[in-house]
Amino acid sequence: MRICRFSTRDGVTGFGRVDGDHILELMDGHETGFTPALAEVQLLPPVSRGRVFGIGRNYSEHIRELNPGWSQEAPLVFMKPDTALCGHGQPILIPAGIGRVDYEGELAAVVGQPMRRVSVDEALDGLLGYTVANDVSARELQRSDGQWTRAKGYDTFCPLGPWIETELDPADLGIRAWLNDRLVQEGRTSQMMRSLPELISFLSSFCLLLPGDVILTGTPAGVGPLAPGDRIRVEVEGIGSLENPVENEHAD
């Protein structure tokens, strides 16, 4: 099942189940009878609140392209604020003066039930499903700050969507990204240095995972810069495509 969050042209927001080219709105788990066409709504980030846990340097080829020789015994964890969330079709806004900003296409997992100290074998049982993410990163700030909160936490720097796929095996999915229709990233989740169940088990060892939390699983090689006027599209096999234009952020 594909679960989405949407907004209509008159500003009504809701959750629903994608059924072909329409959405069946859901409220308290039941269909309301409202069935807007996918083409006539704005798809919002499929989660509205919750923490976003990122995993850095989880593909060996990505490490070689940016941080050759790097190693760490435990997964490298960072976080993004939920204000960084941005939906399919919504613009990634680049603030002035922050230097190079990169795309990073990824598989994301959405937590469905509380998890604390879960084993690797039971880790996937607590998930609601999976979605597509773009871990947008201000690369120069990432290096100069020494930690990644600011570089990865700007508003709109976490495109997520287009929906949550609840029925999927995440072990070996293709991940590809296109920048202005040019293929720039291609990898498979089977190439992760640490699998998704391992990541969930690790995160739950020090933090209670809650429904609505998002886990970004790392990006394959091929990351590169974004500029205003670009369009970046990330596809994960079995889920779909997340596409966003890139614009300058204009000061209020």
C-alpha positions in Angstrom: 0.0 0.0 0.0 1.2 3.5 -0.8 0.3 6.2 1.8 0.6 9.8 1.0 0.0 13.2 2.5 -1.5 15.9 0.2 -2.9 19.4 -0.1 -5.7 20.4 -2.4 -5.8 23.6 -4.4 -8.2 25.1 -1.8 -5.8 24.3 1.0 -7.3 21.2 2.4 -4.7 18.7 3.7 -5.1 15.1 4.4 -3.7 11.6 4.3 -4.7 8.9 1.8 -4.0 5.7 0.0 -2.8 6.0 -3.6 -5.0 4.0 -5.9 -3.9 4.3 -9.5 -4.1 7.9 -10.5 -6.3 8.9 -7.5 -6.0 9.2 -3.8 -8.5 7.6 -1.4 -8.6 9.9 1.6 -8.2 8.2 5.0 -9.3 9.5 8.4 -8.8 7.3 11.5 -8.0 4.4 9.2 -11.3 4.7 7.2 -12.0 6.0 3.7 -13.9 9.3 3.8 -15.2 9.1 0.2 -13.0 12.0 -1.0 -11.0 10.8 -4.0 -8.9 13.6 -5.5 -6.8 12.9 -8.6 -3.1 12.7 -8.0 -2.5 15.3 -10.8 -4.7 17.8 -9.0 -3.0 17.8 -5.6 0.3 18.9 -4.1 2.1 15.9 -2.5 3.4 16.9 0.8 6.2 15.1 2.8 4.6 11.9 3.8 5.4 12.6 7.5 4.6 16.0 9.0 6.5 15.7 12.3 9.1 13.5 13.8 12.8 13.3 14.0 15.0 12.7 10.9 18.0 10.5 11.7 20.7 10.5 9.0 23.5 8.0 8.5 26.6 9.3 6.9 29.2 7.4 4.9 27.3 4.1 4.5 28.5 3.3 1.0 32.2 2.6 0.4 32.3 4.2 -3.1 30.8 7.4 -1.6 33.5 7.4 1.1 36.2 7.0 -1.6 34.8 10.0 -3.6 34.7 12.4 -0.7 36.6 11.0 2.3 39.2 8.4 1.1 40.7 6.4 4.0 37.9 7.3 6.5 36.7 4.5 8.8 34.6 4.4 12.0 33.6 1.5 14.1 30.0 2.7 14.8 27.6 4.2 12.3 28.0 7.9 11.8 24.7 9.5 12.9 23.4 13.0 12.4 20.0 14.7 12.6 17.9 17.0 10.5 15.1 19.2 11.9 11.6 18.4 10.7 11.5 22.0 9.2 13.9 20.7 6.6 11.2 18.4 5.1 10.0 19.2 1.6 7.6 17.3 -0.6 7.6 16.0 -4.1 7.6 18.9 -6.6 8.3 21.5 -4.0 11.4 23.7 -4.4 14.8 23.1 -2.7 15.7 26.7 -1.6 19.4 27.6 -1.6 20.3 30.4 0.8 22.8 33.0 -0.3 26.4 32.7 0.8 26.5 29.1 2.0 28.7 27.7 -0.8 28.4 24.4 -2.6 25.1 22.5 -2.0 25.0 18.8 -3.0 22.2 16.3 -3.7 22.3 12.9 -2.1 19.7 10.3 -3.2 18.8 7.8 -0.5 16.3 5.1 0.7 14.5 6.3 3.8 12.6 4.2 6.3 9.6 5.5 8.4 9.1 4.2 11.9 5.6 2.8 12.6 5.8 1.8 16.3 8.0 2.5 19.3 11.3 0.6 19.2 13.9 0.4 22.0 16.9 -1.9 21.9 15.5 -4.1 19.2 17.5 -6.8 17.6 18.6 -6.9 14.0 16.2 -9.7 13.4 13.2 -7.8 14.6 14.2 -4.3 13.5 12.0 -4.2 10.3 8.9 -5.3 12.2 8.5 -1.8 13.7 8.6 0.1 10.4 5.6 1.6 8.7 7.3 1.6 5.3 9.8 3.2 3.0 10.1 6.3 1.0 12.6 8.3 -1.2 14.9 11.0 0.3 17.3 13.6 -0.9 19.8 14.5 1.9 20.7 18.0 0.6 24.0 19.1 2.1 25.9 22.4 2.2 29.3 20.8 1.7 31.5 23.7 2.7 29.7 24.2 6.0 29.8 20.5 6.6 33.6 20.6 6.5 34.1 23.9 8.3 31.6 23.3 11.2 33.0 19.8 12.0 29.5 18.6 12.7 26.6 18.5 10.3 23.5 20.0 11.8 23.7 23.3 10.1 24.9 22.0 6.8 22.1 19.5 6.4 19.4 21.3 8.4 18.4 24.3 6.3 14.7 24.6 5.5 13.8 22.4 2.4 17.1 20.4 2.7 15.2 17.1 3.2 13.0 16.3 0.3 10.9 13.2 1.1 8.3 11.3 -0.9 6.3 11.0 -3.0 4.7 8.5 -0.6 5.3 5.7 1.9 5.4 2.2 0.4 4.4 -0.3 3.1 5.1 -3.6 1.3 8.7 -3.8 0.2 11.9 -5.7 0.9 14.6 -3.1 1.4 17.6 -5.5 1.1 18.5 -5.0 -2.6 16.8 -2.0 -4.2 18.1 0.2 -7.0 18.8 3.9 -6.2 19.3 6.3 -9.1 19.4 10.1 -9.4 19.1 12.4 -12.4 20.2 16.0 -12.5 18.5 17.8 -15.3 17.8 14.3 -17.0 21.4 13.3 -16.7 22.0 10.1 -14.7 24.4 11.0 -11.8 23.9 8.4 -9.2 23.3 4.6 -9.4 23.7 2.1 -6.7 21.8 -0.6 -4.8 20.9 -0.9 -1.1 22.7 -4.2 -1.0 25.9 -2.2 -1.2 25.3 -0.5 2.2 28.2 -1.1 4.6 25.6 -1.5 7.3 22.1 -2.8 6.4 18.9 -1.1 7.4 18.1 -3.7 10.1 21.6 -3.0 11.6 21.0 0.7 11.5 17.6 0.5 13.2 19.0 -1.8 15.9 21.9 0.6 16.5 19.7 3.7 16.7 17.3 2.0 19.1 20.2 1.0 21.3 20.5 4.6 22.5 17.3 6.3 21.5 13.6 5.3 21.7 12.4 5.4 18.1 8.9 6.8 17.7 6.2 6.6 15.1 6.8 9.1 12.4 10.6 9.1 12.8 12.5 8.9 9.5 15.8 7.1 9.0 18.0 8.1 6.0 20.2 5.2 5.1 23.1 6.9 3.3 23.9 7.7 -0.3 25.8 5.9 -3.1 28.6 7.5 -5.0 27.9 10.2 -7.6 26.9 13.2 -5.4 27.4 16.6 -6.9 26.4 20.3 -6.7 23.0 21.8 -7.2 22.3 25.3 -8.6 19.2 27.4 -9.0 17.4 26.3 -12.2 18.3 22.7 -11.8 15.8 19.8 -11.3 16.9 16.8 -9.3 15.1 13.5 -9.4 15.7 10.5 -7.1 14.2 7.1 -7.8 14.2 4.1 -5.5 13.1 0.8 -7.0 9.7 -0.3 -5.9 8.7 3.1 -4.5 8.8 5.7 -7.2 10.5 9.0 -8.0 11.0 12.2 -5.9 11.6 15.3 -8.1 12.3 18.8 -6.9 13.3 22.1 -8.7 16.1 24.2 -7.2 15.6 27.9 -6.5 17.4 30.7 -4.8 15.9 31.5 -1.4 14.8 35.1 -1.3 15.1 36.9 2.0 11.8 38.1 3.5 
